[in-house]
Amino acid sequence: LAVALTRRTVPVLMCKGCSLIELDESGVRLNGTWASAFGEVAEGSAVLRRLRLSGCGLRGPLPDLRLPALQTLDMSCNELGNAFGTMFASILHQNATWTSVDMRCNGLRGDTCTEIAEAMCGNKSLTAMNLSDNAVEHEAAQHFAAMLESPLNTLTDLGGDRSPPHGGASVSPRADGAPALG
């Protein structure tokens, strides 16, 4: 019942004119792409600030969600992979409202993590990003380090674990709370 209800209500709750501020469908096993779960997205809500779809089994690319007030996006523990990561990097670079993004455990690796790191350099609203349990490799870690040292950096929380999978580099907070590479 939860899956059927989610598939019907999410597109309605995210549409233009809806006054919902937070939508949390975490844990509902949708097991497919955004299009197969919800269909195509039309003009999005002008007031939705928090969207949480953690652990839903979502795969592949997402549509341009067109949510101008969105501040918190939690897409953790899905199966989004590199196709999503490349598209996400493009959206992240242009976005001016997101303050917190959780993308941990999504099978992101290699060039995709590098693209996300480069996009974060141009984002002036993001204060928290979690990419732990993805394969953040050396080149991406170097981009994260450069971004953290930039005077334009707005990030105060770059979450990550200290033992990255697949031998990749990790990015995690220092003991004093400032972001650092591990």
C-alpha positions, 0 to 999 in steps of 0.5 A: 500500500505504501508504494502505491500511495507514494507513486500517486501522491508524490507527483501531486504533492510536488506540483505547482500550487501545492503548499507542502513544505516538507516531503519525506518518503524515505524507506518506501521501496520504489525500486526503479527510476524516477520516471517509472515511479512517478512519471514526468515532473511538470512545474514544481512546487514553489514552496517545498523546502525539504525532500527526502527520498532516502533508501527508496531503491531509486536508480538512474537519472532524475528529472530537473525537479524545478523546485525553486525553494528546495533547501534540503535534498536527501537522496541517500542510500539509493542506487543512483549511480554515475548517470545520476551523478553527472546530471546532479553535478550540472544542477548543483552548479546552477542551484542557489537555494540548496543548503544541505545535500545527502548523497551517501551510498549511491554508487558514485565514483570516478569522474562523477565525484570529480564533476560534483566536486567541481560543481560545488566550487561554484555553489554559494548556498551549500553548507552541508554535503554528504558523499560518504560510502561512494568511491571518492577517488584521489582526483575528486579529493583534490578538487574537494581540497581546493574547494575547501581552501577557496575564500568563496567556500560556504561549506561547513559540513562535508560529511564522510567516513574515514574508511572509504570503500574501494580504496578511494579517498574520503572527505570528512570533518576535522576534529575542530569541526572544519571540513577536511580530507581523510 
